[in-house]
Amino acid sequence: MKKLFITGCLLAFSIIGVFCQNRNPLPPVSCEYKISLFDTYGDGWNGGTLTVLVNNSPTTPGPLNGIFLAGGSGPADFYFDVLSGDQITTTFTAGSWPNEPNYRIYDNIGTEVWYAPPGASGPPDILAGQ
């Protein structure tokens, strides 16, 4: 299940249930997800940042804490490991132009599992794997 909540106008919070594509569902399968950062105007995130957690813990390899698009339209791609059944949490803090940044999360086979459009609060409850 994915949820996106807005707390104030500068902070967005989302949770994504992970489903790693695999022909053998047991035992839990490890896979690599990708998060891609974009900017609609093409000048980067202007101070905006995004933090990614898996099961409320820092991502591996390397924590994705305060990542951003430094300039241009993107994408800026970041990778992290997950297991089937994990929850991915993102926290977005807007910069100077909050209606420009957006990001997408892709599963291990390249299917988009989450899209946070510019300035949007996000959709309510979507099943993982859609």
N, C-alpha and C positions, 0 to 999 in steps of 0.2 A: 504494500500500500504506500502511496506517495501522498504527502500532505505539504501544503505551503501555507504558512501563516504570516501575516504582517503584524509586526509590533512597532507601532509608530510608522513613520514614512521612510526611515533609513535602514531598517533591518528586516530581512526576509529569512524565514526558517523553513526548511523542507526536509522530509524524511522519505527515503526510497527503500522499498524492500528489494533485495537482490535475488535474481534468478540467473544463475550461470547456465548457459546452454550446454547440455551434455547428454549423451545417449545413455549414460549409466548414472542415474541420480543418487546412488549410494556408493560410498560415503560422500560427505560434503565435498564439493569440487571447488578448488581455488581457481580464480580467474582474474584477469586484469581489466579494469574498467578505465575509461578515458573521460575526462572533463575538458571541454573546449570552450574557451572564452572568446566573445565577440564584442564589437562595438559598432553601432549603426552609423555613427557620424564618421568614424575612422580616425579618431584621435586618442584612442586608449580609454582607460577607465577613469581618468581624472581624479585619482585618489580613492576610488572604490576598491573594495577587496572582497574576497570570498574565502571562507574556511570550509574544509571538507573533513568530516569525521566518519569513521566506520564503527558502528556499535558504541558511539559516544567516546571513541578513542582516536588518537591521531592516526592518520593513514600511513601505510607503508607501501613502497619505500619512501622515506622522508615525509614529514608532516606537510600537508597542504594547508598551511596556516597563513592567511593573509595574501593569497595569490592574487594576481591582477594582470591585466593586459596593459603593458607599458606604453604602447603606441600602435597606431594603425587600426585596421578593422578586425584583425585576427584571422584565423584562430591562433590562440596560444593553447597548446595541448599539454595536459598533465595526466599522468597515469598513476593508478593505485590498485592494490590487491584487495580482493574481497572473497568471501566464501558464500556458497548458496545459503540463503536465509539471513545474511547480514543486513543491517540497516545503514543506509548512507544518509548522513545529515549534512546539509549545507547552510551556512549563515552568510548572507550577503549584506555588506555595509556600503551604502551608496556614497559616491564622491560628488563632485561639482555638478555633473549632469546625470542624474539618476535614471532618466528615461532612455539612455543610450546603451548601457551594458546589458548583455544577455549571455546565457551559457546553456550548454547542452551536455548531457551525460550519456555515454554510449556503453553498452555491455561488451562482453568479450568477443562477440562476433560482429560488432559494428552497428548494432541496432540501437537507435535512439530510444532511451528509456525515460528521459526527462528533458523538458525544454522550459526554461524560464525566460519568457519574452521581455523586452525592455519595458520597464515601468509596470509590469503586471504583477498581480498578487498570486497568480498561479491557479491551476485547476484544483478542485476538491478531490479527494480520494480517487486515485487511479490505481488499478491493480498492477503490480510489477510484471514486466514482460510485455506490456501493451506497446 
